């Protein structure tokens, strides 16, 4: 039997739904996830809530491989979830993301940086 396996997780959007240097808020099992396309065109899935305050990261600016919280200016690395600037000092979760055809899959059960979702 031939064919390609479908990625784990759920379809959250189409690949073209997220422009370069932009993000999209999705909910998976009532958990907010930011789907972010960095300046280089790569897609990422991170927890949408800033670790400093209850602020949606998907509303922030995307630059290079980071997203900045619009409220207090903390920037987070999209690959590691690590905060790069204060006032945040705790990372946000980074989830497995795969593109299959035009479908973007996110698996919130596969946390790439070991940070437990809040």
C-alpha positions in Angstrom: 0.0 0.0 0.0 1.4 3.4 -0.9 0.6 7.0 0.0 1.7 9.5 2.6 0.7 9.5 6.2 -1.4 12.3 7.5 0.4 14.4 10.2 -0.7 14.2 13.8 -2.9 16.9 15.3 -5.8 18.8 13.9 -6.2 21.0 10.9 -6.3 24.6 12.1 -6.1 26.6 8.9 -4.9 26.6 5.3 -1.2 27.5 4.6 -2.2 30.7 2.7 -4.3 32.0 5.6 -1.1 33.3 7.4 0.9 36.0 5.6 4.6 36.6 6.1 5.2 38.6 9.4 1.7 37.9 10.6 -0.2 35.5 12.9 -3.6 33.9 13.3 -5.3 33.0 16.5 -6.9 29.5 16.6 -8.3 27.4 19.4 -7.6 23.8 19.9 -9.6 22.1 22.6 -10.4 25.5 24.1 -6.7 26.4 24.2 -5.5 29.5 22.3 -2.6 28.9 19.9 -0.9 31.5 17.7 -0.1 30.3 14.2 2.8 32.6 13.1 4.6 33.0 9.8 8.0 34.6 10.5 9.9 37.0 8.3 11.5 34.0 6.5 8.2 32.4 5.6 8.3 29.6 8.2 5.2 28.6 10.1 5.2 28.2 13.9 2.6 27.2 16.5 3.0 28.7 20.0 0.8 29.3 23.0 -1.0 32.5 22.4 -0.9 33.9 25.9 2.1 36.0 27.0 3.8 34.5 30.0 4.0 37.9 31.6 0.3 38.8 31.4 -2.9 37.5 30.0 -2.3 39.1 26.6 -2.8 37.6 23.2 0.5 37.2 21.4 -1.2 36.8 18.0 -2.0 40.5 18.2 1.7 41.4 18.4 4.3 42.2 15.8 6.3 39.5 14.0 9.9 40.3 13.1 12.5 37.8 11.9 12.0 34.7 14.1 10.2 36.5 17.0 6.8 37.8 18.1 6.4 40.8 20.4 3.6 41.2 22.9 1.8 44.4 22.1 1.1 45.3 25.7 4.4 45.3 27.4 7.0 44.6 24.6 8.2 41.2 25.6 9.6 39.3 22.5 9.5 35.5 22.2 11.6 33.2 20.0 9.2 31.4 17.8 11.3 28.2 17.7 12.1 27.9 21.4 9.3 29.9 23.0 12.0 31.7 25.1 11.4 35.3 26.2 14.1 37.5 24.7 13.1 40.7 26.5 11.6 41.7 29.8 9.2 41.9 31.5 8.5 38.3 30.5 10.9 35.7 32.0 9.0 32.5 31.4 8.8 30.8 28.0 5.6 30.0 26.1 4.8 26.5 24.8 5.8 25.6 21.2 3.8 22.9 19.5 4.4 20.5 16.6 3.2 22.0 13.3 3.1 20.2 9.9 1.8 21.2 6.5 0.2 18.5 4.4 -1.0 19.7 1.1 -2.4 23.1 2.0 -3.6 22.0 5.4 -1.8 23.2 8.5 -1.9 20.7 11.4 -1.0 21.5 15.0 -0.5 18.8 17.6 -0.9 20.4 21.1 0.0 17.0 22.6 3.5 17.3 21.2 5.2 20.2 23.0 8.6 20.9 21.4 10.1 22.9 24.2 8.7 21.1 27.3 6.7 24.1 28.6 3.3 23.0 30.0 0.4 25.0 28.6 -1.4 27.1 31.2 
